[in-house]
Amino acid sequence: MKFWRIVLFSQLFGFEPAETMKRAVSALWTRRAVRHGSFCTTSTSSSAEAAAAAEKWDGRFRLHKPRGQHLLTNARVLDAIARRAALQPGDAVLEVGPGTGNLTARLLASPASRVAAVEIDPRMVEAVTARAAALGLAEKLTVITGDAVEVEFPPFDVCVANIPYGISSPLIVKLLFGPYRFRTATLLLQKEFARRLVATPGDGEYNRLAANVRLVADVRMLMDVSKRDFVPMPRVDSSVVEIRPRAATPGVDLGEWLAFTRICFGQKNKTLGAIFKQKRMVMNLFSRSCRAVVRKSNTTSVGLDTLDDDTSNEDINVKDDAAVGFSEEELGSFKEKIAGALESAELAGNRPFKLSNEELLRLLRLFNERGVRFQ
Ligand code: SAH
């Protein structure tokens, strides 16, 4: 994955459109759409049959499984996803991986004003473009050919997508920690991944990605989708989740938080006391803390590909040179600062994955106050 960096925080949050106005206009639009039979959920049985025929895979080219090319062909599920996305007039929709356009067709028929779809496979680009033209809705659709993890997205209000599962993590990170402001992302994900995303502290499935996502967004499970609803049938079941970025986020240096959770969740079955007692860890943090003092602190540059939910902990093993030039005395007093923070948080005996973000944030603040830095 290409390493891409962002300068953020101040731009990230605080999105709150004129909701009341939007809702009123939406209600009006929905009534009109229903009257004219243009909203996907109100189609007549004959148009439903025509739509179902278009959704079936005609085998015109070979579907490429490593690219996650599993087409969702159950019309009921497709309708439900489009409905749950609650698209409103004026909305700009972002779809990732439109494939042949089964979901795209519904997004185009919704009250939303426009749809931008990012698709990596030129054959799919052609297919979805032709589908929109056949529906007479080509002017509402912009197809961007490229890798959704790397291309810049146009501004959007709502993201709705049955994504290739291989890019779930980087895509969610990009959506939530990139420079985008949006209302909701309604995403079809691998079931286990979705479970982890909605897990709460203490659940076996809770991990770093869940903690990071929770910091900036609310996530809820909308429905499960059977693997039988896809062509070709994948090995795993799926679930639809809704991710809703929060208007306000805790006042925390995001770069610090991300580096801190990387360390905590890298050894999530150890207690915090054990994690922060390791000599290599102390030396590494000492080095980082010294560097942080000389670094400008008003802008935060975050490497997002380090934000994945892996559980390996490279941090304590990297850069032996981190330890060079420190006296035992300096190291000893730094160790005391770490111990002091843990002691005043009363969290030394706790395992990170059982802690709420509030508890982790409190500990991070105590560390930072004592000059212990993680970036
Ligand atoms: N949304 C469609 C297709 C899902 S299959 C449906 O529900 O039927 C996933 C699609 O994502 C495929 O069309 C595949 O070519 C595309 N894709 C795979 N990797 C991608 C990436 N990195 N960026 C954008 N699109 C990608």
Boltz pocket constraint, residues with backbone or C-beta under 6 A from the ligand:
constraints:
  - pocket:
      binder: B
      contacts: [[A, 67], [A, 68], [A, 69], [A, 70], [A, 71], [A, 72], [A, 73], [A, 96], [A, 97], [A, 98], [A, 99], [A, 100], [A, 101], [A, 102], [A, 103], [A, 118], [A, 119], [A, 120], [A, 121], [A, 124], [A, 146], [A, 147], [A, 148], [A, 149], [A, 161], [A, 162], [A, 163], [A, 164], [A, 167]]
      max_distance: 6.0
